[in-house]
Amino acid sequence: MRTVNIHEAKTHLSRLLERAAAGEPFVIAKAGKPLVKVVALDAPGTGQAKRIGFMAGQIAVPDDFDRMGGAEIERVFGDGQ
């Protein structure tokens, strides 16, 4: 992975960002010490969460969902007395 100093990053920011967006991440360093890693937002491993509701309309939850299996639970665990 390429490491650039702050001055070089400021001078060539547009070019560096285009390369990062294309899948070539880079590190910006100050006095030789890495400070930040620049990666594309859609790159794997960026920690982006999956979009909530992405299966909307594809799954149906039965009306009695909260009561399903009640008899089996009662049989296994008893009535609590």
C-alpha distance (Angstrom), angle and dihedral (degrees) to the residues before:
residue distance angle dihedral
M1 . . .
R2 3.77 . .
T3 3.82 119.7 .
V4 3.79 120.3 -158.4
N5 3.78 131.2 -177.8
I6 3.79 121.5 -120.2
H7 3.80 94.3 -102.6
E8 3.81 92.3 52.6
A9 3.82 90.8 45.6
K10 3.81 91.2 53.3
T11 3.79 92.3 45.7
H12 3.81 95.9 48.3
L13 3.81 101.7 25.1
S14 3.82 97.0 130.4
R15 3.80 93.0 50.8
L16 3.82 93.0 44.5
L17 3.80 92.0 49.5
E18 3.80 92.0 50.1
R19 3.79 89.8 53.1
A20 3.81 92.3 46.8
A21 3.80 90.4 50.2
A22 3.80 88.2 52.1
G23 3.80 90.5 56.5
E24 3.81 103.7 -87.4
P25 3.82 106.5 116.8
F26 3.80 120.0 -164.3
V27 3.79 139.3 -167.4
I28 3.80 125.5 -126.9
A29 3.80 113.1 -146.4
K30 3.79 134.6 -170.0
A31 3.80 116.6 -150.6
G32 3.79 88.3 -12.9
K33 3.82 94.3 -54.7
P34 3.83 115.5 117.5
L35 3.82 112.4 -118.1
V36 3.80 108.0 169.7
K37 3.77 140.4 4.5
V38 3.81 117.3 -138.8
V39 3.82 116.0 -152.1
A40 3.78 135.1 161.2
L41 3.80 113.7 -92.2
D42 3.78 93.4 -124.2
A43 3.81 93.9 47.1
P44 3.82 115.9 119.3
G45 3.77 115.3 -98.5
T46 3.80 97.4 29.5
G47 3.78 90.2 119.3
Q48 3.74 96.5 -118.9
A49 3.79 111.4 162.6
K50 3.77 120.8 -126.9
R51 3.76 115.7 -98.4
I52 3.81 111.1 -91.7
G53 3.79 113.1 -121.9
F54 3.80 95.3 21.5
M55 3.83 90.2 141.2
A56 3.80 96.1 46.1
G57 3.79 110.5 148.8
Q58 3.81 93.3 15.0
I59 3.80 98.1 84.9
A60 3.79 127.9 53.7
V61 3.82 121.0 -158.3
P62 3.82 113.2 -153.4
D63 3.81 117.5 -120.6
D64 3.83 90.6 -121.3
F65 3.81 93.7 50.3
D66 3.81 93.4 122.2
R67 3.81 90.9 52.5
M68 3.81 98.5 42.8
G69 3.80 113.6 122.5
G70 3.80 93.3 12.0
A71 3.81 93.3 134.2
E72 3.81 91.8 49.4
I73 3.81 92.2 48.6
E74 3.81 89.9 48.7
R75 3.82 90.3 50.4
V76 3.82 94.3 48.5
F77 3.80 99.6 41.3
G78 3.78 101.7 25.6
D79 3.75 126.6 -136.4
G80 3.81 94.8 -60.0
Q81 3.81 95.9 -106.5
